[in-house]
Amino acid sequence: MTEPPHLAAIRESYDTVADAYARRVPAPAGLDPVSRAMLAAFAELVRPLGPVADLGCGPGKVTAHLAALGVQVFGVDLSPRMVALARAAHPELRFTAGSMTALDIATGELGGVLAYYSTHHTPPRHLPAVFAEIHRTLAPGGVLMLAGHVGEGEHLRPAGAYGGHPVSYESYLLPPDRIAGLLAEAGLEVRTRMVREPEGTSTRRSGTFLAYRPGG
Ligand SMILES: C[S@@+](CC[C@H](N)C(=O)[O-])C[C@H]1O[C@@H](n2cnc3c(N)ncnc32)[C@H](O)[C@@H]1O
């Protein structure tokens, strides 16, 4: 199958910034209390349900945080450099290169999926395919936690990131209702949604969604 063109831009950009990203972005222990509480809640929900995929895991810091909370978790990322950094930092965990648009994961295999600040580079017209993959790979009763930037539909084309490194990816900040609507259209039942205003070092609104594959 032909790869959607936005994936090459994301892969190349994150390969370029991976080392700077890993140095600059704090591990979850350094996150604010609300972010940590949401990750802890997700961990508690999925711990008894089976394997969890951290999609767009980056350097694996959040993957390792979930593992430390007792979750059977592995990471998938589009950027081979991110995967290499994750493996080097957390050799006890499994990280593979791959895309959330076409996962090498069996149907119904997962108790949970985490997409942590990893879906905003996907053009909105491709999000239904991503959410369909998440629905396909979750077992009935399995839980998705999606967290990330939200907005009013802004389309950003940054020239540089993480200290000015050149990037060619784009970002799409969708309204929370639109994200929830796309999740529902994929057959996922959105039971929790939380929107946070910019605070502290964060300059953007963010949203966290807990969505379930019905059944189980
Ligand atoms: C902002 S980083 C977040 C990394 C990690 N989740 C964290 O919180 O530190 C976004 C990551 O998502 C990955 N990503 C974006 N689109 C992806 C896709 N279609 N499939 C897999 N990974 C993807 C990027 O390669 C990048 O590592």
The ligand as a Tripos MOL2 file, in Angstrom:
@<TRIPOS>MOLECULE
LIG
   27    29     1     0     0
SMALL
NO_CHARGES

@<TRIPOS>ATOM
      1 C1          5.3820   15.2320   20.2870 C.3       1 LIG1
      2 S1          6.0580   13.6240   20.1060 S.3       1 LIG1
      3 C2          5.3620   12.7790   21.5280 C.3       1 LIG1
      4 C3          6.1950   11.6010   21.9560 C.3       1 LIG1
      5 C4          5.7340   10.8960   23.2360 C.3       1 LIG1
      6 N1          4.3690   10.4070   23.1190 N.3       1 LIG1
      7 C5          5.8670   11.8230   24.4070 C.2       1 LIG1
      8 O1          4.8340   12.2420   24.9610 O.co2     1 LIG1
      9 O2          6.9880   12.1440   24.7760 O.co2     1 LIG1
     10 C6          5.0820   12.9330   18.7720 C.3       1 LIG1
     11 C7          5.5660   11.5510   18.3420 C.3       1 LIG1
     12 O3          4.5310   10.9440   17.5570 O.3       1 LIG1
     13 C8          5.1450   10.2230   16.5200 C.3       1 LIG1
     14 N2          4.1500   10.0330   15.4580 N.ar      1 LIG1
     15 C9          3.4860   10.9800   14.7670 C.ar      1 LIG1
     16 N3          2.6680   10.4190   13.8530 N.ar      1 LIG1
     17 C10         2.8320    9.0800   13.9670 C.ar      1 LIG1
     18 C11         2.2740    7.9500   13.3020 C.ar      1 LIG1
     19 N4          1.4150    8.0750   12.2800 N.pl3     1 LIG1
     20 N5          2.6230    6.7140   13.7130 N.ar      1 LIG1
     21 C12         3.5300    6.5480   14.7150 C.ar      1 LIG1
     22 N6          4.1130    7.5850   15.3660 N.ar      1 LIG1
     23 C13         3.7740    8.8280   15.0050 C.ar      1 LIG1
     24 C14         6.3360   11.0730   16.1250 C.3       1 LIG1
     25 O4          7.3050   10.3490   15.4090 O.3       1 LIG1
     26 C15         6.8040   11.5650   17.4950 C.3       1 LIG1
     27 O5          7.7960   10.7230   18.0480 O.3       1 LIG1
@<TRIPOS>BOND
     1     1     2 1
     2     2     3 1
     3     2    10 1
     4     3     4 1
     5     4     5 1
     6     5     6 1
     7     5     7 1
     8     7     8 2
     9     7     9 1
    10    10    11 1
    11    11    12 1
    12    11    26 1
    13    12    13 1
    14    13    14 1
    15    13    24 1
    16    14    15 ar
    17    14    23 ar
    18    15    16 ar
    19    16    17 ar
    20    17    18 ar
    21    17    23 ar
    22    18    19 1
    23    18    20 ar
    24    20    21 ar
    25    21    22 ar
    26    22    23 ar
    27    24    25 1
    28    24    26 1
    29    26    27 1
@<TRIPOS>SUBSTRUCTURE
     1 LIG1         1 GROUP 0 **** ****
